[in-house]
Amino acid sequence: MKTGDVITQLDGQPVNDAGELQVEVGQKQPGTTIKLGVIRNGSSETIPVTLGSFGKKSEEVSANAENGKPRWGLGLSDVTPDLRQQLQAPSDVTGALVGSVQPGSPADNAGLQRGDIILQVNRKPVKSAADASQDLKSIPSGQDALVLVWSQGGNTFRVLHPNG
């Protein structure tokens, strides 16, 4: 896959939007080969893609619960060279990869998505999933978390408001 490719089909079936594609691919097992129909530079191509696993080492930040609910609703993992390539992230982007977001969680409400990379927590740079997890867990109960996120080539600040 290359920047600018437009995915139009998955295994011969039309793809209507990115959310649908994410759901369909997410239901397949790592190691499965799929065929993506793409438009590249104005011409249609079919590209076989073997799916990898998305972050083997996972830090569940949701373990720090408030009121019996997950606090932030995030699953994080380290950014590996393979994942960096899949996400087309530059080599200077380091942090914690968002591997899962629980629906209705503070992370979901802030717009975090699977594949985002958390670069900072409360303006403190993070280098790994463990760093981000520790920093998020150390935020006092009831306080917001400000995270700087790399997503699809750009950096944005997001505020996680604890559920309460």
Chimera marker file (.cmm) of the C-alpha trace (Angstrom):
<marker_set name="trace">
<marker id="1" x="0.000" y="0.000" z="0.000" r="1" g="1" b="0" radius="0.5"/>
<marker id="2" x="1.139" y="3.519" z="-0.765" r="1" g="1" b="0" radius="0.5"/>
<marker id="3" x="0.071" y="6.954" z="0.391" r="1" g="1" b="0" radius="0.5"/>
<marker id="4" x="-2.748" y="8.127" z="-1.839" r="1" g="1" b="0" radius="0.5"/>
<marker id="5" x="-4.128" y="4.646" z="-2.575" r="1" g="1" b="0" radius="0.5"/>
<marker id="6" x="-7.929" y="4.592" z="-2.399" r="1" g="1" b="0" radius="0.5"/>
<marker id="7" x="-9.290" y="1.247" z="-1.182" r="1" g="1" b="0" radius="0.5"/>
<marker id="8" x="-12.441" y="0.355" z="-3.104" r="1" g="1" b="0" radius="0.5"/>
<marker id="9" x="-12.813" y="-3.403" z="-2.472" r="1" g="1" b="0" radius="0.5"/>
<marker id="10" x="-12.010" y="-6.055" z="0.118" r="1" g="1" b="0" radius="0.5"/>
<marker id="11" x="-11.945" y="-9.603" z="-1.256" r="1" g="1" b="0" radius="0.5"/>
<marker id="12" x="-14.087" y="-8.502" z="-4.210" r="1" g="1" b="0" radius="0.5"/>
<marker id="13" x="-16.747" y="-6.755" z="-2.104" r="1" g="1" b="0" radius="0.5"/>
<marker id="14" x="-17.192" y="-2.956" z="-2.306" r="1" g="1" b="0" radius="0.5"/>
<marker id="15" x="-15.922" y="-0.863" z="0.617" r="1" g="1" b="0" radius="0.5"/>
<marker id="16" x="-18.071" y="2.170" z="1.358" r="1" g="1" b="0" radius="0.5"/>
<marker id="17" x="-16.077" y="3.885" z="4.107" r="1" g="1" b="0" radius="0.5"/>
<marker id="18" x="-13.064" y="3.545" z="6.416" r="1" g="1" b="0" radius="0.5"/>
<marker id="19" x="-15.179" y="2.379" z="9.358" r="1" g="1" b="0" radius="0.5"/>
<marker id="20" x="-16.621" y="-0.515" z="7.367" r="1" g="1" b="0" radius="0.5"/>
<marker id="21" x="-13.128" y="-1.509" z="6.188" r="1" g="1" b="0" radius="0.5"/>
<marker id="22" x="-11.797" y="-1.422" z="9.762" r="1" g="1" b="0" radius="0.5"/>
<marker id="23" x="-14.631" y="-3.666" z="10.996" r="1" g="1" b="0" radius="0.5"/>
<marker id="24" x="-14.213" y="-6.182" z="8.161" r="1" g="1" b="0" radius="0.5"/>
<marker id="25" x="-10.418" y="-6.389" z="8.523" r="1" g="1" b="0" radius="0.5"/>
<marker id="26" x="-10.703" y="-6.515" z="12.336" r="1" g="1" b="0" radius="0.5"/>
<marker id="27" x="-12.802" y="-9.688" z="12.095" r="1" g="1" b="0" radius="0.5"/>
<marker id="28" x="-10.051" y="-11.551" z="10.222" r="1" g="1" b="0" radius="0.5"/>
<marker id="29" x="-7.254" y="-13.495" z="11.908" r="1" g="1" b="0" radius="0.5"/>
<marker id="30" x="-3.587" y="-12.412" z="11.762" r="1" g="1" b="0" radius="0.5"/>
<marker id="31" x="-1.834" y="-14.315" z="8.983" r="1" g="1" b="0" radius="0.5"/>
<marker id="32" x="-4.888" y="-14.178" z="6.689" r="1" g="1" b="0" radius="0.5"/>
<marker id="33" x="-4.214" y="-12.858" z="3.194" r="1" g="1" b="0" radius="0.5"/>
<marker id="34" x="-6.836" y="-10.458" z="1.871" r="1" g="1" b="0" radius="0.5"/>
<marker id="35" x="-7.147" y="-8.888" z="-1.564" r="1" g="1" b="0" radius="0.5"/>
<marker id="36" x="-7.620" y="-5.139" z="-1.604" r="1" g="1" b="0" radius="0.5"/>
<marker id="37" x="-8.950" y="-3.416" z="-4.695" r="1" g="1" b="0" radius="0.5"/>
<marker id="38" x="-7.325" y="0.004" z="-4.878" r="1" g="1" b="0" radius="0.5"/>
<marker id="39" x="-7.173" y="2.959" z="-7.198" r="1" g="1" b="0" radius="0.5"/>
<marker id="40" x="-3.556" y="4.082" z="-7.523" r="1" g="1" b="0" radius="0.5"/>
<marker id="41" x="-2.651" y="7.028" z="-9.742" r="1" g="1" b="0" radius="0.5"/>
<marker id="42" x="-5.969" y="6.721" z="-11.574" r="1" g="1" b="0" radius="0.5"/>
<marker id="43" x="-5.788" y="2.989" z="-12.357" r="1" g="1" b="0" radius="0.5"/>
<marker id="44" x="-7.371" y="0.030" z="-10.556" r="1" g="1" b="0" radius="0.5"/>
<marker id="45" x="-5.165" y="-2.650" z="-8.996" r="1" g="1" b="0" radius="0.5"/>
<marker id="46" x="-5.675" y="-5.659" z="-6.759" r="1" g="1" b="0" radius="0.5"/>
<marker id="47" x="-3.086" y="-5.989" z="-4.000" r="1" g="1" b="0" radius="0.5"/>
<marker id="48" x="-2.716" y="-9.060" z="-1.761" r="1" g="1" b="0" radius="0.5"/>
<marker id="49" x="-2.084" y="-8.087" z="1.869" r="1" g="1" b="0" radius="0.5"/>
<marker id="50" x="-1.176" y="-10.499" z="4.684" r="1" g="1" b="0" radius="0.5"/>
<marker id="51" x="-2.576" y="-9.268" z="7.981" r="1" g="1" b="0" radius="0.5"/>
<marker id="52" x="-0.265" y="-8.960" z="10.961" r="1" g="1" b="0" radius="0.5"/>
<marker id="53" x="-1.204" y="-8.716" z="14.605" r="1" g="1" b="0" radius="0.5"/>
<marker id="54" x="-1.781" y="-5.216" z="15.877" r="1" g="1" b="0" radius="0.5"/>
<marker id="55" x="0.477" y="-4.765" z="18.890" r="1" g="1" b="0" radius="0.5"/>
<marker id="56" x="1.440" y="-7.938" z="20.681" r="1" g="1" b="0" radius="0.5"/>
<marker id="57" x="2.490" y="-6.295" z="23.948" r="1" g="1" b="0" radius="0.5"/>
<marker id="58" x="-0.605" y="-4.624" z="25.315" r="1" g="1" b="0" radius="0.5"/>
<marker id="59" x="-0.935" y="-2.402" z="28.364" r="1" g="1" b="0" radius="0.5"/>
<marker id="60" x="-4.547" y="-2.110" z="29.456" r="1" g="1" b="0" radius="0.5"/>
<marker id="61" x="-4.814" y="1.386" z="30.839" r="1" g="1" b="0" radius="0.5"/>
<marker id="62" x="-8.439" y="0.708" z="31.704" r="1" g="1" b="0" radius="0.5"/>
<marker id="63" x="-7.316" y="-1.317" z="34.743" r="1" g="1" b="0" radius="0.5"/>
<marker id="64" x="-7.365" y="1.810" z="36.897" r="1" g="1" b="0" radius="0.5"/>
<marker id="65" x="-11.136" y="1.978" z="37.373" r="1" g="1" b="0" radius="0.5"/>
<marker id="66" x="-13.388" y="4.613" z="38.873" r="1" g="1" b="0" radius="0.5"/>
<marker id="67" x="-16.930" y="3.802" z="40.034" r="1" g="1" b="0" radius="0.5"/>
<marker id="68" x="-16.506" y="0.260" z="38.685" r="1" g="1" b="0" radius="0.5"/>
<marker id="69" x="-16.027" y="1.582" z="35.132" r="1" g="1" b="0" radius="0.5"/>
<marker id="70" x="-12.803" y="1.572" z="33.125" r="1" g="1" b="0" radius="0.5"/>
<marker id="71" x="-11.080" y="4.889" z="33.749" r="1" g="1" b="0" radius="0.5"/>
<marker id="72" x="-9.748" y="5.753" z="30.298" r="1" g="1" b="0" radius="0.5"/>
<marker id="73" x="-10.873" y="2.823" z="28.087" r="1" g="1" b="0" radius="0.5"/>
<marker id="74" x="-7.572" y="2.406" z="26.262" r="1" g="1" b="0" radius="0.5"/>
<marker id="75" x="-5.458" y="-0.583" z="25.271" r="1" g="1" b="0" radius="0.5"/>
<marker id="76" x="-1.890" y="0.455" z="24.431" r="1" g="1" b="0" radius="0.5"/>
<marker id="77" x="1.105" y="-1.276" z="22.898" r="1" g="1" b="0" radius="0.5"/>
<marker id="78" x="4.624" y="-0.328" z="21.879" r="1" g="1" b="0" radius="0.5"/>
<marker id="79" x="5.311" y="0.972" z="18.377" r="1" g="1" b="0" radius="0.5"/>
<marker id="80" x="7.278" y="-1.732" z="16.542" r="1" g="1" b="0" radius="0.5"/>
<marker id="81" x="9.080" y="-1.192" z="13.211" r="1" g="1" b="0" radius="0.5"/>
<marker id="82" x="6.390" y="-3.287" z="11.451" r="1" g="1" b="0" radius="0.5"/>
<marker id="83" x="3.560" y="-1.252" z="12.970" r="1" g="1" b="0" radius="0.5"/>
<marker id="84" x="5.387" y="2.002" z="12.159" r="1" g="1" b="0" radius="0.5"/>
<marker id="85" x="5.539" y="0.903" z="8.508" r="1" g="1" b="0" radius="0.5"/>
<marker id="86" x="1.857" y="-0.152" z="8.453" r="1" g="1" b="0" radius="0.5"/>
<marker id="87" x="0.820" y="3.212" z="9.875" r="1" g="1" b="0" radius="0.5"/>
<marker id="88" x="3.291" y="5.100" z="7.666" r="1" g="1" b="0" radius="0.5"/>
<marker id="89" x="4.534" y="6.891" z="10.788" r="1" g="1" b="0" radius="0.5"/>
<marker id="90" x="7.823" y="8.802" z="10.544" r="1" g="1" b="0" radius="0.5"/>
<marker id="91" x="10.796" y="7.442" z="12.509" r="1" g="1" b="0" radius="0.5"/>
<marker id="92" x="10.728" y="10.434" z="14.878" r="1" g="1" b="0" radius="0.5"/>
<marker id="93" x="7.189" y="9.556" z="16.057" r="1" g="1" b="0" radius="0.5"/>
<marker id="94" x="7.607" y="7.624" z="19.315" r="1" g="1" b="0" radius="0.5"/>
<marker id="95" x="5.086" y="6.844" z="22.003" r="1" g="1" b="0" radius="0.5"/>
<marker id="96" x="2.300" y="4.397" z="22.753" r="1" g="1" b="0" radius="0.5"/>
<marker id="97" x="0.153" y="2.863" z="20.031" r="1" g="1" b="0" radius="0.5"/>
<marker id="98" x="-3.596" y="2.822" z="20.658" r="1" g="1" b="0" radius="0.5"/>
<marker id="99" x="-4.546" y="-0.822" z="20.069" r="1" g="1" b="0" radius="0.5"/>
<marker id="100" x="-8.119" y="-0.652" z="21.345" r="1" g="1" b="0" radius="0.5"/>
<marker id="101" x="-10.681" y="1.926" z="22.453" r="1" g="1" b="0" radius="0.5"/>
<marker id="102" x="-13.726" y="0.922" z="24.481" r="1" g="1" b="0" radius="0.5"/>
<marker id="103" x="-16.984" y="2.403" z="23.133" r="1" g="1" b="0" radius="0.5"/>
<marker id="104" x="-18.340" y="5.167" z="25.367" r="1" g="1" b="0" radius="0.5"/>
<marker id="105" x="-15.037" y="5.502" z="27.261" r="1" g="1" b="0" radius="0.5"/>
<marker id="106" x="-13.196" y="8.795" z="27.849" r="1" g="1" b="0" radius="0.5"/>
<marker id="107" x="-10.759" y="7.795" z="25.079" r="1" g="1" b="0" radius="0.5"/>
<marker id="108" x="-13.657" y="7.164" z="22.665" r="1" g="1" b="0" radius="0.5"/>
<marker id="109" x="-15.361" y="10.428" z="23.632" r="1" g="1" b="0" radius="0.5"/>
<marker id="110" x="-12.080" y="12.292" z="22.970" r="1" g="1" b="0" radius="0.5"/>
<marker id="111" x="-11.935" y="10.817" z="19.465" r="1" g="1" b="0" radius="0.5"/>
<marker id="112" x="-8.971" y="8.480" z="19.978" r="1" g="1" b="0" radius="0.5"/>
<marker id="113" x="-8.882" y="5.632" z="17.474" r="1" g="1" b="0" radius="0.5"/>
<marker id="114" x="-7.047" y="2.382" z="16.994" r="1" g="1" b="0" radius="0.5"/>
<marker id="115" x="-3.783" y="3.188" z="15.208" r="1" g="1" b="0" radius="0.5"/>
<marker id="116" x="-3.270" y="6.587" z="16.867" r="1" g="1" b="0" radius="0.5"/>
<marker id="117" x="0.042" y="7.097" z="18.672" r="1" g="1" b="0" radius="0.5"/>
<marker id="118" x="0.077" y="8.920" z="22.031" r="1" g="1" b="0" radius="0.5"/>
<marker id="119" x="3.160" y="11.164" z="22.074" r="1" g="1" b="0" radius="0.5"/>
<marker id="120" x="2.585" y="13.035" z="25.351" r="1" g="1" b="0" radius="0.5"/>
<marker id="121" x="0.458" y="12.779" z="28.485" r="1" g="1" b="0" radius="0.5"/>
<marker id="122" x="-0.099" y="16.142" z="30.200" r="1" g="1" b="0" radius="0.5"/>
<marker id="123" x="2.726" y="17.644" z="28.093" r="1" g="1" b="0" radius="0.5"/>
<marker id="124" x="5.218" y="14.969" z="29.228" r="1" g="1" b="0" radius="0.5"/>
<marker id="125" x="6.707" y="12.935" z="26.329" r="1" g="1" b="0" radius="0.5"/>
<marker id="126" x="6.103" y="9.167" z="26.449" r="1" g="1" b="0" radius="0.5"/>
<marker id="127" x="8.403" y="6.625" z="24.801" r="1" g="1" b="0" radius="0.5"/>
<marker id="128" x="6.418" y="3.413" z="25.313" r="1" g="1" b="0" radius="0.5"/>
<marker id="129" x="3.084" y="1.893" z="26.272" r="1" g="1" b="0" radius="0.5"/>
<marker id="130" x="4.354" y="1.430" z="29.838" r="1" g="1" b="0" radius="0.5"/>
<marker id="131" x="5.240" y="5.154" z="30.066" r="1" g="1" b="0" radius="0.5"/>
<marker id="132" x="1.820" y="6.245" z="28.827" r="1" g="1" b="0" radius="0.5"/>
<marker id="133" x="0.030" y="3.745" z="31.047" r="1" g="1" b="0" radius="0.5"/>
<marker id="134" x="1.933" y="4.886" z="34.148" r="1" g="1" b="0" radius="0.5"/>
<marker id="135" x="1.384" y="8.567" z="33.366" r="1" g="1" b="0" radius="0.5"/>
<marker id="136" x="-2.360" y="8.064" z="32.798" r="1" g="1" b="0" radius="0.5"/>
<marker id="137" x="-2.712" y="6.014" z="35.992" r="1" g="1" b="0" radius="0.5"/>
<marker id="138" x="-0.922" y="8.714" z="38.008" r="1" g="1" b="0" radius="0.5"/>
<marker id="139" x="-3.472" y="11.416" z="37.108" r="1" g="1" b="0" radius="0.5"/>
<marker id="140" x="-5.508" y="12.192" z="40.240" r="1" g="1" b="0" radius="0.5"/>
<marker id="141" x="-9.030" y="10.813" z="40.332" r="1" g="1" b="0" radius="0.5"/>
<marker id="142" x="-11.576" y="13.064" z="38.636" r="1" g="1" b="0" radius="0.5"/>
<marker id="143" x="-8.992" y="15.096" z="36.694" r="1" g="1" b="0" radius="0.5"/>
<marker id="144" x="-8.757" y="15.322" z="32.905" r="1" g="1" b="0" radius="0.5"/>
<marker id="145" x="-5.820" y="14.004" z="30.895" r="1" g="1" b="0" radius="0.5"/>
<marker id="146" x="-4.351" y="16.050" z="28.045" r="1" g="1" b="0" radius="0.5"/>
<marker id="147" x="-2.768" y="13.815" z="25.403" r="1" g="1" b="0" radius="0.5"/>
<marker id="148" x="-0.874" y="14.754" z="22.261" r="1" g="1" b="0" radius="0.5"/>
<marker id="149" x="-1.731" y="12.251" z="19.556" r="1" g="1" b="0" radius="0.5"/>
<marker id="150" x="-0.196" y="11.502" z="16.160" r="1" g="1" b="0" radius="0.5"/>
<marker id="151" x="-2.984" y="10.388" z="13.854" r="1" g="1" b="0" radius="0.5"/>
<marker id="152" x="-2.844" y="9.899" z="10.081" r="1" g="1" b="0" radius="0.5"/>
<marker id="153" x="0.128" y="12.206" z="9.660" r="1" g="1" b="0" radius="0.5"/>
<marker id="154" x="-0.819" y="15.032" z="12.015" r="1" g="1" b="0" radius="0.5"/>
<marker id="155" x="-0.521" y="15.872" z="15.700" r="1" g="1" b="0" radius="0.5"/>
<marker id="156" x="-3.532" y="16.979" z="17.755" r="1" g="1" b="0" radius="0.5"/>
<marker id="157" x="-4.207" y="17.490" z="21.441" r="1" g="1" b="0" radius="0.5"/>
<marker id="158" x="-7.128" y="15.538" z="22.894" r="1" g="1" b="0" radius="0.5"/>
<marker id="159" x="-8.663" y="15.840" z="26.361" r="1" g="1" b="0" radius="0.5"/>
<marker id="160" x="-9.820" y="12.697" z="28.150" r="1" g="1" b="0" radius="0.5"/>
<marker id="161" x="-12.617" y="13.501" z="30.607" r="1" g="1" b="0" radius="0.5"/>
<marker id="162" x="-13.068" y="10.778" z="33.256" r="1" g="1" b="0" radius="0.5"/>
<marker id="163" x="-16.478" y="9.132" z="33.351" r="1" g="1" b="0" radius="0.5"/>
<marker id="164" x="-18.347" y="10.043" z="36.452" r="1" g="1" b="0" radius="0.5"/>
<link id1="1" id2="2" r="1" g="1" b="0" radius="0.2"/>
<link id1="2" id2="3" r="1" g="1" b="0" radius="0.2"/>
<link id1="3" id2="4" r="1" g="1" b="0" radius="0.2"/>
<link id1="4" id2="5" r="1" g="1" b="0" radius="0.2"/>
<link id1="5" id2="6" r="1" g="1" b="0" radius="0.2"/>
<link id1="6" id2="7" r="1" g="1" b="0" radius="0.2"/>
<link id1="7" id2="8" r="1" g="1" b="0" radius="0.2"/>
<link id1="8" id2="9" r="1" g="1" b="0" radius="0.2"/>
<link id1="9" id2="10" r="1" g="1" b="0" radius="0.2"/>
<link id1="10" id2="11" r="1" g="1" b="0" radius="0.2"/>
<link id1="11" id2="12" r="1" g="1" b="0" radius="0.2"/>
<link id1="12" id2="13" r="1" g="1" b="0" radius="0.2"/>
<link id1="13" id2="14" r="1" g="1" b="0" radius="0.2"/>
<link id1="14" id2="15" r="1" g="1" b="0" radius="0.2"/>
<link id1="15" id2="16" r="1" g="1" b="0" radius="0.2"/>
<link id1="16" id2="17" r="1" g="1" b="0" radius="0.2"/>
<link id1="17" id2="18" r="1" g="1" b="0" radius="0.2"/>
<link id1="18" id2="19" r="1" g="1" b="0" radius="0.2"/>
<link id1="19" id2="20" r="1" g="1" b="0" radius="0.2"/>
<link id1="20" id2="21" r="1" g="1" b="0" radius="0.2"/>
<link id1="21" id2="22" r="1" g="1" b="0" radius="0.2"/>
<link id1="22" id2="23" r="1" g="1" b="0" radius="0.2"/>
<link id1="23" id2="24" r="1" g="1" b="0" radius="0.2"/>
<link id1="24" id2="25" r="1" g="1" b="0" radius="0.2"/>
<link id1="25" id2="26" r="1" g="1" b="0" radius="0.2"/>
<link id1="26" id2="27" r="1" g="1" b="0" radius="0.2"/>
<link id1="27" id2="28" r="1" g="1" b="0" radius="0.2"/>
<link id1="28" id2="29" r="1" g="1" b="0" radius="0.2"/>
<link id1="29" id2="30" r="1" g="1" b="0" radius="0.2"/>
<link id1="30" id2="31" r="1" g="1" b="0" radius="0.2"/>
<link id1="31" id2="32" r="1" g="1" b="0" radius="0.2"/>
<link id1="32" id2="33" r="1" g="1" b="0" radius="0.2"/>
<link id1="33" id2="34" r="1" g="1" b="0" radius="0.2"/>
<link id1="34" id2="35" r="1" g="1" b="0" radius="0.2"/>
<link id1="35" id2="36" r="1" g="1" b="0" radius="0.2"/>
<link id1="36" id2="37" r="1" g="1" b="0" radius="0.2"/>
<link id1="37" id2="38" r="1" g="1" b="0" radius="0.2"/>
<link id1="38" id2="39" r="1" g="1" b="0" radius="0.2"/>
<link id1="39" id2="40" r="1" g="1" b="0" radius="0.2"/>
<link id1="40" id2="41" r="1" g="1" b="0" radius="0.2"/>
<link id1="41" id2="42" r="1" g="1" b="0" radius="0.2"/>
<link id1="42" id2="43" r="1" g="1" b="0" radius="0.2"/>
<link id1="43" id2="44" r="1" g="1" b="0" radius="0.2"/>
<link id1="44" id2="45" r="1" g="1" b="0" radius="0.2"/>
<link id1="45" id2="46" r="1" g="1" b="0" radius="0.2"/>
<link id1="46" id2="47" r="1" g="1" b="0" radius="0.2"/>
<link id1="47" id2="48" r="1" g="1" b="0" radius="0.2"/>
<link id1="48" id2="49" r="1" g="1" b="0" radius="0.2"/>
<link id1="49" id2="50" r="1" g="1" b="0" radius="0.2"/>
<link id1="50" id2="51" r="1" g="1" b="0" radius="0.2"/>
<link id1="51" id2="52" r="1" g="1" b="0" radius="0.2"/>
<link id1="52" id2="53" r="1" g="1" b="0" radius="0.2"/>
<link id1="53" id2="54" r="1" g="1" b="0" radius="0.2"/>
<link id1="54" id2="55" r="1" g="1" b="0" radius="0.2"/>
<link id1="55" id2="56" r="1" g="1" b="0" radius="0.2"/>
<link id1="56" id2="57" r="1" g="1" b="0" radius="0.2"/>
<link id1="57" id2="58" r="1" g="1" b="0" radius="0.2"/>
<link id1="58" id2="59" r="1" g="1" b="0" radius="0.2"/>
<link id1="59" id2="60" r="1" g="1" b="0" radius="0.2"/>
<link id1="60" id2="61" r="1" g="1" b="0" radius="0.2"/>
<link id1="61" id2="62" r="1" g="1" b="0" radius="0.2"/>
<link id1="62" id2="63" r="1" g="1" b="0" radius="0.2"/>
<link id1="63" id2="64" r="1" g="1" b="0" radius="0.2"/>
<link id1="64" id2="65" r="1" g="1" b="0" radius="0.2"/>
<link id1="65" id2="66" r="1" g="1" b="0" radius="0.2"/>
<link id1="66" id2="67" r="1" g="1" b="0" radius="0.2"/>
<link id1="67" id2="68" r="1" g="1" b="0" radius="0.2"/>
<link id1="68" id2="69" r="1" g="1" b="0" radius="0.2"/>
<link id1="69" id2="70" r="1" g="1" b="0" radius="0.2"/>
<link id1="70" id2="71" r="1" g="1" b="0" radius="0.2"/>
<link id1="71" id2="72" r="1" g="1" b="0" radius="0.2"/>
<link id1="72" id2="73" r="1" g="1" b="0" radius="0.2"/>
<link id1="73" id2="74" r="1" g="1" b="0" radius="0.2"/>
<link id1="74" id2="75" r="1" g="1" b="0" radius="0.2"/>
<link id1="75" id2="76" r="1" g="1" b="0" radius="0.2"/>
<link id1="76" id2="77" r="1" g="1" b="0" radius="0.2"/>
<link id1="77" id2="78" r="1" g="1" b="0" radius="0.2"/>
<link id1="78" id2="79" r="1" g="1" b="0" radius="0.2"/>
<link id1="79" id2="80" r="1" g="1" b="0" radius="0.2"/>
<link id1="80" id2="81" r="1" g="1" b="0" radius="0.2"/>
<link id1="81" id2="82" r="1" g="1" b="0" radius="0.2"/>
<link id1="82" id2="83" r="1" g="1" b="0" radius="0.2"/>
<link id1="83" id2="84" r="1" g="1" b="0" radius="0.2"/>
<link id1="84" id2="85" r="1" g="1" b="0" radius="0.2"/>
<link id1="85" id2="86" r="1" g="1" b="0" radius="0.2"/>
<link id1="86" id2="87" r="1" g="1" b="0" radius="0.2"/>
<link id1="87" id2="88" r="1" g="1" b="0" radius="0.2"/>
<link id1="88" id2="89" r="1" g="1" b="0" radius="0.2"/>
<link id1="89" id2="90" r="1" g="1" b="0" radius="0.2"/>
<link id1="90" id2="91" r="1" g="1" b="0" radius="0.2"/>
<link id1="91" id2="92" r="1" g="1" b="0" radius="0.2"/>
<link id1="92" id2="93" r="1" g="1" b="0" radius="0.2"/>
<link id1="93" id2="94" r="1" g="1" b="0" radius="0.2"/>
<link id1="94" id2="95" r="1" g="1" b="0" radius="0.2"/>
<link id1="95" id2="96" r="1" g="1" b="0" radius="0.2"/>
<link id1="96" id2="97" r="1" g="1" b="0" radius="0.2"/>
<link id1="97" id2="98" r="1" g="1" b="0" radius="0.2"/>
<link id1="98" id2="99" r="1" g="1" b="0" radius="0.2"/>
<link id1="99" id2="100" r="1" g="1" b="0" radius="0.2"/>
<link id1="100" id2="101" r="1" g="1" b="0" radius="0.2"/>
<link id1="101" id2="102" r="1" g="1" b="0" radius="0.2"/>
<link id1="102" id2="103" r="1" g="1" b="0" radius="0.2"/>
<link id1="103" id2="104" r="1" g="1" b="0" radius="0.2"/>
<link id1="104" id2="105" r="1" g="1" b="0" radius="0.2"/>
<link id1="105" id2="106" r="1" g="1" b="0" radius="0.2"/>
<link id1="106" id2="107" r="1" g="1" b="0" radius="0.2"/>
<link id1="107" id2="108" r="1" g="1" b="0" radius="0.2"/>
<link id1="108" id2="109" r="1" g="1" b="0" radius="0.2"/>
<link id1="109" id2="110" r="1" g="1" b="0" radius="0.2"/>
<link id1="110" id2="111" r="1" g="1" b="0" radius="0.2"/>
<link id1="111" id2="112" r="1" g="1" b="0" radius="0.2"/>
<link id1="112" id2="113" r="1" g="1" b="0" radius="0.2"/>
<link id1="113" id2="114" r="1" g="1" b="0" radius="0.2"/>
<link id1="114" id2="115" r="1" g="1" b="0" radius="0.2"/>
<link id1="115" id2="116" r="1" g="1" b="0" radius="0.2"/>
<link id1="116" id2="117" r="1" g="1" b="0" radius="0.2"/>
<link id1="117" id2="118" r="1" g="1" b="0" radius="0.2"/>
<link id1="118" id2="119" r="1" g="1" b="0" radius="0.2"/>
<link id1="119" id2="120" r="1" g="1" b="0" radius="0.2"/>
<link id1="120" id2="121" r="1" g="1" b="0" radius="0.2"/>
<link id1="121" id2="122" r="1" g="1" b="0" radius="0.2"/>
<link id1="122" id2="123" r="1" g="1" b="0" radius="0.2"/>
<link id1="123" id2="124" r="1" g="1" b="0" radius="0.2"/>
<link id1="124" id2="125" r="1" g="1" b="0" radius="0.2"/>
<link id1="125" id2="126" r="1" g="1" b="0" radius="0.2"/>
<link id1="126" id2="127" r="1" g="1" b="0" radius="0.2"/>
<link id1="127" id2="128" r="1" g="1" b="0" radius="0.2"/>
<link id1="128" id2="129" r="1" g="1" b="0" radius="0.2"/>
<link id1="129" id2="130" r="1" g="1" b="0" radius="0.2"/>
<link id1="130" id2="131" r="1" g="1" b="0" radius="0.2"/>
<link id1="131" id2="132" r="1" g="1" b="0" radius="0.2"/>
<link id1="132" id2="133" r="1" g="1" b="0" radius="0.2"/>
<link id1="133" id2="134" r="1" g="1" b="0" radius="0.2"/>
<link id1="134" id2="135" r="1" g="1" b="0" radius="0.2"/>
<link id1="135" id2="136" r="1" g="1" b="0" radius="0.2"/>
<link id1="136" id2="137" r="1" g="1" b="0" radius="0.2"/>
<link id1="137" id2="138" r="1" g="1" b="0" radius="0.2"/>
<link id1="138" id2="139" r="1" g="1" b="0" radius="0.2"/>
<link id1="139" id2="140" r="1" g="1" b="0" radius="0.2"/>
<link id1="140" id2="141" r="1" g="1" b="0" radius="0.2"/>
<link id1="141" id2="142" r="1" g="1" b="0" radius="0.2"/>
<link id1="142" id2="143" r="1" g="1" b="0" radius="0.2"/>
<link id1="143" id2="144" r="1" g="1" b="0" radius="0.2"/>
<link id1="144" id2="145" r="1" g="1" b="0" radius="0.2"/>
<link id1="145" id2="146" r="1" g="1" b="0" radius="0.2"/>
<link id1="146" id2="147" r="1" g="1" b="0" radius="0.2"/>
<link id1="147" id2="148" r="1" g="1" b="0" radius="0.2"/>
<link id1="148" id2="149" r="1" g="1" b="0" radius="0.2"/>
<link id1="149" id2="150" r="1" g="1" b="0" radius="0.2"/>
<link id1="150" id2="151" r="1" g="1" b="0" radius="0.2"/>
<link id1="151" id2="152" r="1" g="1" b="0" radius="0.2"/>
<link id1="152" id2="153" r="1" g="1" b="0" radius="0.2"/>
<link id1="153" id2="154" r="1" g="1" b="0" radius="0.2"/>
<link id1="154" id2="155" r="1" g="1" b="0" radius="0.2"/>
<link id1="155" id2="156" r="1" g="1" b="0" radius="0.2"/>
<link id1="156" id2="157" r="1" g="1" b="0" radius="0.2"/>
<link id1="157" id2="158" r="1" g="1" b="0" radius="0.2"/>
<link id1="158" id2="159" r="1" g="1" b="0" radius="0.2"/>
<link id1="159" id2="160" r="1" g="1" b="0" radius="0.2"/>
<link id1="160" id2="161" r="1" g="1" b="0" radius="0.2"/>
<link id1="161" id2="162" r="1" g="1" b="0" radius="0.2"/>
<link id1="162" id2="163" r="1" g="1" b="0" radius="0.2"/>
<link id1="163" id2="164" r="1" g="1" b="0" radius="0.2"/>
</marker_set>
